[in-house]
Amino acid sequence: MDKCPYCNTSFNEIRQTGFVGCSKCYREIEELRKAVKSMYSNKVHRGKRAKNGSL
């Protein structure tokens, strides 16, 4: 689907503005899902670290 059925935001609008219409866009717009997956799928969150390396 290229538009969110809940807020009617398209993937092109998201690309142009940088803003997602609603939280359901992430589930409903296939191109957005693919983009998010390619950006974050292999990342492991390690949390914040202090400058000296300790937690």
Z-matrix of the N, CA and C atoms (Angstrom, degrees):
N
C 1 1.449
C 2 1.532 1 108.40
N 3 1.311 2 116.66 1 136.16
C 4 1.450 3 119.67 2 -177.74
C 5 1.527 4 113.44 3 -99.75
N 6 1.337 5 116.39 4 -5.14
C 7 1.467 6 121.46 5 175.38
C 8 1.518 7 109.30 6 -133.45
N 9 1.306 8 115.77 7 144.73
C 10 1.460 9 120.09 8 176.26
C 11 1.531 10 108.94 9 -74.61
N 12 1.325 11 118.32 10 126.32
C 13 1.463 12 120.19 11 -179.54
C 14 1.532 13 112.95 12 -71.66
N 15 1.306 14 117.87 13 -13.38
C 16 1.465 15 121.18 14 -178.17
C 17 1.528 16 112.41 15 -89.29
N 18 1.351 17 117.16 16 -42.12
C 19 1.473 18 119.56 17 -176.77
C 20 1.523 19 112.79 18 -119.81
N 21 1.342 20 116.43 19 -3.52
C 22 1.463 21 122.83 20 176.41
C 23 1.532 22 113.92 21 67.10
N 24 1.307 23 117.91 22 21.48
C 25 1.462 24 122.07 23 177.80
C 26 1.518 25 108.91 24 -85.03
N 27 1.344 26 116.04 25 135.40
C 28 1.462 27 120.15 26 179.25
C 29 1.524 28 110.54 27 -97.93
N 30 1.326 29 115.50 28 162.68
C 31 1.457 30 119.90 29 178.25
C 32 1.531 31 110.21 30 -63.24
N 33 1.324 32 117.31 31 -37.04
C 34 1.467 33 120.21 32 177.76
C 35 1.526 34 111.65 33 -62.13
N 36 1.334 35 117.36 34 -39.41
C 37 1.467 36 120.66 35 176.47
C 38 1.526 37 110.82 36 -62.02
N 39 1.314 38 116.64 37 -41.64
C 40 1.465 39 121.22 38 179.72
C 41 1.521 40 109.59 39 -63.73
N 42 1.330 41 116.79 40 -42.88
C 43 1.469 42 120.59 41 178.53
C 44 1.524 43 111.65 42 -63.57
N 45 1.315 44 117.54 43 -39.61
C 46 1.468 45 121.60 44 -177.86
C 47 1.522 46 112.37 45 -72.42
N 48 1.328 47 116.93 46 -41.67
C 49 1.465 48 120.46 47 -173.73
C 50 1.522 49 113.39 48 -95.41
N 51 1.338 50 116.70 49 -27.38
C 52 1.457 51 120.80 50 -174.85
C 53 1.511 52 112.88 51 82.36
N 54 1.329 53 116.82 52 5.82
C 55 1.463 54 121.42 53 -179.34
C 56 1.520 55 110.95 54 -116.53
N 57 1.327 56 116.12 55 135.22
C 58 1.460 57 122.48 56 175.91
C 59 1.520 58 107.17 57 -87.80
N 60 1.336 59 116.32 58 141.33
C 61 1.466 60 120.59 59 -176.02
C 62 1.517 61 114.20 60 -67.20
N 63 1.322 62 117.33 61 -45.88
C 64 1.462 63 121.45 62 179.80
C 65 1.522 64 108.89 63 -154.37
N 66 1.303 65 116.86 64 171.77
C 67 1.461 66 120.33 65 -177.93
C 68 1.530 67 112.22 66 -66.20
N 69 1.311 68 117.45 67 -23.99
C 70 1.462 69 120.92 68 -178.99
C 71 1.525 70 112.24 69 -76.68
N 72 1.325 71 117.62 70 -16.28
C 73 1.473 72 121.11 71 177.14
C 74 1.518 73 110.75 72 -57.22
N 75 1.328 74 117.22 73 -37.23
C 76 1.461 75 121.17 74 -178.43
C 77 1.526 76 111.83 75 -61.35
N 78 1.304 77 116.65 76 -28.45
C 79 1.463 78 121.30 77 -179.24
C 80 1.530 79 111.33 78 -93.66
N 81 1.312 80 117.53 79 -32.28
C 82 1.460 81 121.73 80 -170.19
C 83 1.529 82 114.88 81 -91.93
N 84 1.321 83 119.34 82 -28.38
C 85 1.461 84 121.87 83 -176.72
C 86 1.526 85 108.81 84 -98.40
N 87 1.323 86 115.45 85 109.36
C 88 1.465 87 120.94 86 -172.96
C 89 1.529 88 112.11 87 -60.08
N 90 1.317 89 118.58 88 -42.60
C 91 1.470 90 121.18 89 -179.15
C 92 1.529 91 111.20 90 -63.41
N 93 1.309 92 117.74 91 -36.80
C 94 1.466 93 121.64 92 177.18
C 95 1.520 94 110.17 93 -67.19
N 96 1.318 95 115.84 94 -42.10
C 97 1.471 96 120.62 95 177.43
C 98 1.519 97 110.87 96 -58.97
N 99 1.332 98 116.39 97 -44.91
C 100 1.467 99 121.13 98 179.12
C 101 1.526 100 111.05 99 -63.34
N 102 1.337 101 116.55 100 -43.68
C 103 1.462 102 120.60 101 -178.70
C 104 1.522 103 111.43 102 -63.38
N 105 1.317 104 117.42 103 -44.77
C 106 1.462 105 121.32 104 179.75
C 107 1.526 106 110.10 105 -64.88
N 108 1.320 107 116.25 106 -41.80
C 109 1.466 108 119.55 107 179.87
C 110 1.524 109 110.93 108 -63.44
N 111 1.315 110 117.76 109 -41.82
C 112 1.464 111 119.69 110 -179.08
C 113 1.531 112 111.90 111 -69.00
N 114 1.322 113 117.19 112 -28.40
C 115 1.465 114 120.18 113 179.13
C 116 1.519 115 112.62 114 -79.86
N 117 1.338 116 117.29 115 -34.86
C 118 1.458 117 119.80 116 -168.78
C 119 1.519 118 116.32 117 -123.80
N 120 1.319 119 118.97 118 0.23
C 121 1.467 120 119.13 119 -171.63
C 122 1.526 121 113.93 120 -67.05
N 123 1.306 122 119.16 121 -30.41
C 124 1.461 123 120.67 122 -177.07
C 125 1.526 124 112.78 123 -104.75
N 126 1.283 125 117.38 124 12.14
C 127 1.464 126 121.36 125 -178.36
C 128 1.522 127 110.22 126 -89.91
N 129 1.313 128 116.28 127 141.52
C 130 1.459 129 122.03 128 176.05
C 131 1.516 130 106.94 129 -116.66
N 132 1.331 131 116.51 130 122.91
C 133 1.449 132 120.57 131 179.34
C 134 1.520 133 109.50 132 -73.91
N 135 1.297 134 116.54 133 126.89
C 136 1.461 135 120.96 134 -177.75
C 137 1.528 136 112.09 135 -111.85
N 138 1.306 137 117.35 136 1.29
C 139 1.462 138 120.89 137 179.52
C 140 1.519 139 112.08 138 77.35
N 141 1.311 140 115.46 139 175.70
C 142 1.459 141 120.76 140 179.35
C 143 1.519 142 109.80 141 -82.62
N 144 1.299 143 115.69 142 146.32
C 145 1.463 144 121.04 143 177.17
C 146 1.523 145 109.20 144 -125.17
N 147 1.294 146 115.91 145 145.36
C 148 1.459 147 121.29 146 176.38
C 149 1.524 148 109.27 147 -69.89
N 150 1.310 149 117.06 148 159.79
C 151 1.457 150 120.96 149 -178.31
C 152 1.512 151 112.97 150 -58.67
N 153 1.329 152 117.90 151 -32.12
C 154 1.452 153 120.13 152 180.00
C 155 1.529 154 113.77 153 -83.05
N 156 1.334 155 117.20 154 3.68
C 157 1.458 156 121.39 155 176.23
C 158 1.509 157 115.07 156 93.33
N 159 1.321 158 118.15 157 -9.37
C 160 1.461 159 119.03 158 179.64
C 161 1.523 160 110.13 159 -87.10
N 162 1.301 161 115.93 160 162.60
C 163 1.463 162 120.89 161 177.89
C 164 1.460 163 108.30 162 -85.22
